[in-house]
Amino acid sequence: MLQWKRDFICGVVLFIFCLFNFYYAGRMSHGTIHITLAQPAPYLRMWLVLLTFFSVLLMVRALRSRKTDKTVKETTFVGTTFLCIGAMFLFLYLLPHLGFLLSSIMFLFITITGYSVFMWRGEAYKGKFTKRQIQKRICLFVVAAIIGGLLVEQLFRNVLNVFLPTFNLF
């Protein structure tokens, strides 16, 4: 399949997904919350506006690059897709047991490391890293996952006042 066709199809599917979810966001119940920004629908609409904008950009870019199109492999699901799906399922499974902080740190570490390994497997990086460099990068990934997990946890807990699951051993 040509790359521009694949990108255009992905943009159309994403655009239709956004339209259906706009309709869904309009039908969400408000419950007992009378403050508009405290309801779930405005945040869903905010993300959908951003996603709709990106889908339109993807379609425009695909149409502009159809003259210089390349044939791409037909694989829809690559290793990074399975990595993200697996990491998300692990995150959701461990969330009630390990709590939000530890689960999010593990999720971030798995995804950062996984994407880096997929990038390192590319032709440009083959055999270019020593064992010491890989150890330094993994330590950097651990630090980035801890900092990212702490920042997200503080944002949800203190800024947005969300009750998050906590660690319980038994």
Sequence and secondary structure as in RCSB ss.txt:
>XXXX:A:sequence
MLQWKRDFICGVVLFIFCLFNFYYAGRMSHGTIHITLAQPAPYLRMWLVLLTFFSVLLMVRALRSRKTDKTVKET
TFVGTTFLCIGAMFLFLYLLPHLGFLLSSIMFLFITITGYSVFMWRGEAYKGKFTKRQIQKRICLFVVAAIIGGL
LVEQLFRNVLNVFLPTFNLF
>XXXX:A:secstr
 BHHHHHHHHHHHHHHHHHHHHHHHHH   TT  SGGGSHHHHHHHHHHHHHHHHHHHHHHHHHTSTT  B    
SS HHHHHHHHHHHHHHHHHHHHHHHHHHHHHHHHHHHHHHHHHHTSGGGTT   HHHHHHHHHHHHHHHHHHHH
HHHHIIIIIS          
